[in-house]
């Protein structure tokens, strides 16, 4: 069991994908994402292993949830600044998590 304070320490925000590109240099198939959280957070980058269900061109404009307070992580020549969240489908492939209704960017999950 964790406390609410433990949960609250993980900063999960909603953002909109504004750019997406294939990431062929990654060890596992991935897509580079640029997610706009608005306000002080602005646009942050992430590498996501989501190539089974998504193509870069279909991701633009989609809202997603991401952890924004992890330290940046170097993935090849790409610096990933956030962790975009998803859940596994029946085969274990990532399905992105996002709001079912359009919401303002930067909103914190609670």
N, C-alpha and C positions, 0 to 999 in steps of 0.2 A: 504494500500500500504506500502511496505517496501523499504528501500534503498538497493542498491547493497552491501553496507557495512554490512547491516544486514544479507543478504544472504551469503556473504563471511565469516562471523563469524562462520557459521556452516561448520565444516570441514568434508566433505563427500569424502571418498576415496574408491578405488577399492582394493579388496583383494581376495585371493583364499582360499577356505575352505580346510583345511589340515586334520581336524579331526572332526567327528560328532558322538554323542552318544545320545541314548534316555535319557530323563530326567523325569523318572517316579515320582520323588518326587515333581515336580512342581504342583501347584494348578490346572493349565490348562495344557493340553498336550503340551509338548515342546520338543525341541531337543537342546542339548548343542553343540555349534559350536566353533571351533578354526579357526580363519581366519588370514592368513599370508598377511601382508601389505608390507613386505620387509623393507629394510632400517632401519631407527631409530625406526619406529613403531613396527616392528616385528610381532609376533603372539599375537592376542588379543582374548578374550573369549566373547561369547554372548549366551544368552538363547533366542530361537526363537519359537514362537507358529506357527509352519509350518507343523504340522504332517498330515494334510489332504492331501497335495499334494506331500510331500517329505518323504523319508525314509533316515535314517542316511547314509547308504552305497551308496546311489545315489548322495549324496551331495559332496563327496570328489572330489576336482579338479575344482569345479564350482566357477566362479568369481561372486562376489556380491558387492553391494555398501553398505557402512555403515557410520554412524556418529561416528567419532573417538574422538571427543572432549567433550563428555558428561562426568560427573563424574561417576565413577564405582557405580554399584547398586547391593546390595545383594539380590539374589533370592534364598530363602532357604539356602542351604549350598554352593551355587555356586555364585561366584562374576562375574557379567556381566560387561564388560569393554566398550563395543561398542553397538550401535543400528543398527542391520542389517535391511536394508530397503526393503519394499515390498508394493504391492498394493492389494486391495481386488478384488477377482473374483466376479462373479454374485451372489454368496451365502455369500459373505463377508469373505471368507477364504483367507489367505495370499499367494500371489504369489511373489517370490523373484525378485528383480530388479538387473540386471547385464548387462555388455556390450554385444553387439551382436557379437563382434569380440574380440579375446583374446588380452588383453593389459597388459603392465607392471604393477606389483603390486605397490600400493601406489599412483597411479595417483589421483589427486584431481578433483572432479566434478566442472565444470565451465559452 
